[in-house]
Amino acid sequence: MNMRPVFKKILLPANLLICIVCTAQQEKRDSIEGIWTGTSLCQVKASACHDENVVYHISKARMKKAYIIQMNKIVNGAEEEMGEITIAYDESKRILLGETKDSQGRTGVWIFKAEGNQIHGTLTINGSTLFRIIEVKKT
């Protein structure tokens, strides 16, 4: 009796194979979308800035290569809205980058680096002052 394993060739239609590849690429790109929780720690202690526990709701923007981040902080166990920013995404570097202006006219540069289920971020004010360090994980 012959005990060699039998291998069968399975041919997939080309459009199904392309669909599988596209789905995998879409899942990788959309891995940034979701709910992220962690900390936003103030680096300028002599300011109105406070350390915060945060929840970021990240969704794909209508523009290509951009995301919307709804930034909330936890106050008395509940989410409190802080603001929303639209931020550009560099897929090759997995970096989110955006600018905001505060009520005093200062420019803030947000940089977030996505690494798996973690995002490491900073907020720099006026191009030189490290204002916040953000560490969030996807929930």
Residue frames relative to the residue before (quaternion, step in Angstrom):
aa qw qx qy qz dx dy dz
M 1.0000 0.0000 0.0000 0.0000 0.00 0.00 0.00
N 0.3780 -0.7290 0.5326 0.2052 3.59 -0.91 0.96
M 0.1499 -0.8254 0.5424 0.0448 3.63 -0.63 1.14
R 0.3761 0.7265 -0.5030 0.2787 3.63 1.16 0.32
P 0.5115 -0.6396 0.4646 0.3369 3.59 -1.01 0.72
V 0.3342 -0.7225 0.5737 0.1927 3.52 -1.14 0.65
F 0.1171 -0.7827 0.6095 0.0472 3.57 -0.79 1.04
K 0.1702 -0.7762 0.6004 0.0900 3.52 -0.93 0.90
K 0.3824 -0.6853 0.5647 0.2553 3.53 -1.05 0.73
I 0.1125 -0.7649 0.6315 0.0597 3.50 -0.95 0.94
L 0.1525 -0.7935 0.5865 0.0560 3.53 -0.62 1.13
L 0.1804 -0.7742 0.6002 0.0883 3.52 -0.80 1.06
P 0.5225 -0.6038 0.4807 0.3626 3.57 -1.03 0.65
A 0.6095 -0.5949 0.3832 0.3575 3.60 -1.01 0.79
N 0.6674 0.5065 -0.3215 0.4412 3.61 0.92 -0.81
L 0.6224 0.5199 -0.3485 0.4699 3.62 1.10 -0.55
L 0.6409 0.5184 -0.3163 0.4696 3.57 1.01 -0.83
I 0.6393 0.5106 -0.3167 0.4798 3.59 0.96 -0.86
C 0.6423 0.5304 -0.3184 0.4525 3.59 0.95 -0.84
I 0.6378 0.5170 -0.3250 0.4693 3.60 0.99 -0.82
V 0.6612 0.4948 -0.3045 0.4746 3.61 0.93 -0.88
C 0.6578 0.5087 -0.3130 0.4588 3.61 0.90 -0.87
T 0.6430 0.5217 -0.3224 0.4587 3.59 0.96 -0.83
A 0.6519 0.5078 -0.3164 0.4660 3.59 0.95 -0.83
Q 0.6567 0.4935 -0.3125 0.4770 3.59 0.98 -0.81
Q 0.6429 0.5213 -0.3220 0.4597 3.61 0.98 -0.80
E 0.6448 0.5155 -0.3240 0.4622 3.61 0.98 -0.83
K 0.6334 0.5204 -0.3339 0.4654 3.59 1.00 -0.79
R 0.6777 0.4913 -0.2890 0.4645 3.58 0.87 -0.97
D 0.7350 0.4308 -0.2330 0.4689 3.58 0.91 -0.91
S 0.4339 0.7030 -0.4712 0.3092 3.60 1.22 0.03
I 0.5892 0.5593 -0.3696 0.4509 3.60 1.23 -0.28
E 0.6008 0.5542 -0.3677 0.4435 3.59 1.08 -0.59
G 0.5376 0.6242 -0.4600 0.3313 3.54 -1.07 0.73
I 0.5800 -0.5562 0.4639 0.3729 3.52 -1.34 -0.32
W 0.0957 -0.7968 0.5963 -0.0191 3.53 -0.80 1.13
T 0.0560 -0.8052 0.5902 0.0142 3.61 -0.86 0.90
G 0.2943 0.7489 -0.5596 0.1983 3.54 -1.17 0.63
T 0.6334 -0.5327 0.4135 0.3796 3.52 -1.12 -0.77
S 0.1274 -0.7155 0.6793 0.1020 3.49 -1.36 0.50
L 0.0783 -0.8502 0.5202 -0.0200 3.53 -0.19 1.35
C 0.4366 -0.7138 0.5009 0.2212 3.52 -0.83 1.12
Q 0.2237 -0.7851 0.5675 0.1070 3.57 -0.96 0.90
V 0.6697 0.3977 -0.2804 0.5610 3.59 1.30 -0.13
K 0.2091 -0.8461 0.4792 0.1038 3.54 0.19 1.31
A 0.7089 0.4068 -0.2634 0.5125 3.63 1.03 -0.65
S 0.5512 0.5632 -0.4182 0.4517 3.57 0.69 1.15
A 0.6504 -0.5001 0.3928 0.4156 3.55 -1.32 -0.06
C 0.4620 0.6958 -0.4214 0.3534 3.57 1.33 -0.06
H 0.0853 -0.7852 0.6125 0.0313 3.58 -1.10 0.78
D 0.5210 -0.5822 0.5130 0.3555 3.55 -1.21 0.52
E 0.0480 -0.8241 0.5640 -0.0202 3.56 -0.94 0.89
N 0.3348 -0.6258 0.6509 0.2693 3.50 -1.35 0.44
V 0.1070 -0.8425 0.5279 -0.0062 3.55 -0.72 1.09
V 0.1501 -0.7166 0.6696 0.1248 3.49 -1.41 0.37
Y 0.0901 -0.7861 0.6111 0.0233 3.57 -0.71 1.11
H 0.1778 -0.7463 0.6360 0.0826 3.55 -0.88 1.05
I 0.0519 -0.8248 0.5627 -0.0186 3.58 -0.38 1.24
S 0.0407 0.7884 -0.6103 0.0657 3.54 -0.85 1.05
K 0.5906 -0.5740 0.4385 0.3597 3.54 -1.26 0.52
A 0.3587 -0.7151 0.5628 0.2080 3.57 -0.99 0.89
R 0.6312 -0.5298 0.3945 0.4064 3.58 -1.23 0.25
M 0.6317 0.5170 -0.3302 0.4740 3.56 1.13 -0.65
K 0.5420 -0.5943 0.4747 0.3573 3.54 -1.14 0.63
K 0.8588 0.1254 -0.1106 0.4843 3.52 -1.20 0.70
A 0.6245 0.4907 -0.3722 0.4803 3.58 0.91 0.92
Y 0.1552 -0.7688 0.6164 0.0706 3.53 -1.23 0.63
I 0.3153 -0.6920 0.6125 0.2155 3.52 -1.32 0.43
I 0.1093 -0.7791 0.6153 0.0489 3.55 -0.89 0.97
Q 0.1767 -0.7347 0.6491 0.0875 3.54 -0.73 1.16
M 0.1477 -0.8178 0.5545 0.0439 3.56 -0.40 1.26
N 0.0063 0.7887 -0.6126 0.0509 3.55 -0.71 1.15
K 0.2151 -0.7348 0.6203 0.1707 3.54 -1.26 0.43
I 0.4489 -0.6685 0.5207 0.2837 3.56 -1.24 0.48
V 0.0365 0.7712 -0.6318 0.0689 3.55 -0.78 1.12
N 0.8356 -0.0623 -0.0124 0.5457 3.58 -0.68 1.14
G 0.7323 -0.4641 0.2262 0.4441 3.56 0.96 0.93
A 0.7058 0.4097 -0.2611 0.5156 3.61 1.25 0.04
E 0.5311 -0.6212 0.4711 0.3318 3.56 -1.21 0.56
E 0.0748 -0.7636 0.6411 0.0204 3.53 -1.07 0.91
E 0.4411 -0.7237 0.4654 0.2553 3.58 -0.70 1.08
M 0.1804 -0.7681 0.6065 0.0983 3.55 -1.03 0.89
G 0.7223 -0.3691 0.2629 0.5225 3.58 1.05 -0.65
E 0.3271 -0.7195 0.5861 0.1783 3.48 -1.38 0.19
I 0.0256 -0.7855 0.6179 0.0243 3.55 -1.04 0.78
T 0.2944 -0.6885 0.6277 0.2129 3.51 -1.27 0.55
I 0.0660 -0.8318 0.5477 -0.0620 3.51 -0.71 1.14
A 0.4462 -0.7016 0.4956 0.2511 3.58 -0.97 0.92
Y 0.2324 -0.7773 0.5744 0.1091 3.55 -1.16 0.69
D 0.1681 -0.7419 0.6434 0.0853 3.56 -0.91 1.02
E 0.3105 -0.8073 0.4767 0.1570 3.56 -0.12 1.34
S 0.6474 0.5374 -0.3352 0.4239 3.61 0.94 -0.78
K 0.7514 0.3415 -0.1938 0.5303 3.61 1.09 -0.72
R 0.3068 -0.7645 0.4915 0.2827 3.59 1.34 -0.30
I 0.4558 0.6595 -0.4528 0.3902 3.55 0.99 0.95
L 0.2185 -0.7220 0.6450 0.1222 3.52 -1.11 0.90
L 0.0066 -0.8141 0.5777 -0.0589 3.58 -0.83 1.00
G 0.1884 0.7886 -0.5694 0.1356 3.56 -0.88 0.95
E 0.2974 -0.7380 0.5797 0.1755 3.54 -1.36 0.29
T 0.0589 -0.7603 0.6456 0.0415 3.51 -1.25 0.64
K 0.2629 -0.7069 0.6237 0.2052 3.56 -1.36 0.22
D 0.3019 -0.7494 0.5557 0.1962 3.56 -0.95 0.83
S 0.7395 -0.4304 0.2848 0.4321 3.58 -1.31 0.08
Q 0.6783 0.4602 -0.2880 0.4951 3.61 1.23 -0.35
G 0.5691 -0.6341 0.3577 0.3823 3.58 1.30 0.17
R 0.4579 0.6746 -0.4600 0.3515 3.60 1.22 0.22
T 0.3754 -0.7126 0.5505 0.2197 3.56 -1.06 0.81
G 0.1318 -0.7757 0.6146 0.0566 3.52 -0.94 0.99
V 0.1634 -0.7697 0.6113 0.0847 3.57 -0.92 0.93
W 0.1679 -0.7812 0.5996 0.0445 3.54 -0.70 1.22
I 0.0158 0.7723 -0.6346 0.0262 3.57 -0.89 0.97
F 0.0241 -0.7885 0.6137 -0.0325 3.55 -0.79 1.11
K 0.1534 -0.7683 0.6171 0.0732 3.57 -0.94 0.94
A 0.2312 -0.7827 0.5678 0.1070 3.57 -0.62 1.17
E 0.0604 0.7761 -0.6227 0.0794 3.56 -0.83 1.08
G 0.8108 -0.1596 0.0612 0.5599 3.56 -0.10 1.30
N 0.7883 -0.2624 0.2066 0.5168 3.57 -0.72 -1.05
Q 0.6394 0.4808 -0.3403 0.4942 3.60 1.21 0.49
I 0.1094 -0.7405 0.6562 0.0952 3.51 -1.26 0.57
H 0.1601 -0.7528 0.6351 0.0655 3.53 -0.97 1.03
G 0.0416 0.8437 -0.5311 0.0662 3.58 -0.68 1.02
T 0.1471 -0.7558 0.6283 0.1110 3.49 -1.38 0.30
L 0.1692 -0.7090 0.6685 0.1477 3.49 -1.37 0.41
T 0.0689 -0.7819 0.6195 0.0016 3.55 -0.74 1.14
I 0.2517 -0.7761 0.5660 0.1180 3.56 -0.90 1.00
N 0.8656 0.0251 -0.0631 0.4961 3.55 -1.05 0.94
G 0.6947 -0.5451 0.2645 0.3876 3.55 1.01 0.85
S 0.8118 0.2805 -0.1476 0.4904 3.61 1.14 -0.16
T 0.7171 0.4404 -0.2605 0.4732 3.61 1.07 -0.59
L 0.3063 -0.7248 0.5894 0.1830 3.56 -0.64 1.16
F 0.1622 -0.8404 0.5157 0.0375 3.57 -0.40 1.26
R 0.8095 0.0132 0.0304 0.5862 3.59 0.97 -0.88
I 0.1591 -0.7101 0.6715 0.1394 3.52 -1.33 0.51
I 0.1350 -0.8069 0.5748 0.0151 3.55 -0.72 1.16
E 0.0068 0.7635 -0.6451 0.0278 3.56 -0.98 0.94
V 0.1101 0.7985 -0.5817 0.1092 3.59 -0.54 1.17
K 0.2104 -0.7463 0.6204 0.1178 3.52 -1.28 0.59
K 0.5095 -0.6419 0.4818 0.3102 3.54 -1.14 0.69
T 0.2356 -0.7815 0.5649 0.1209 3.56 -0.92 0.94
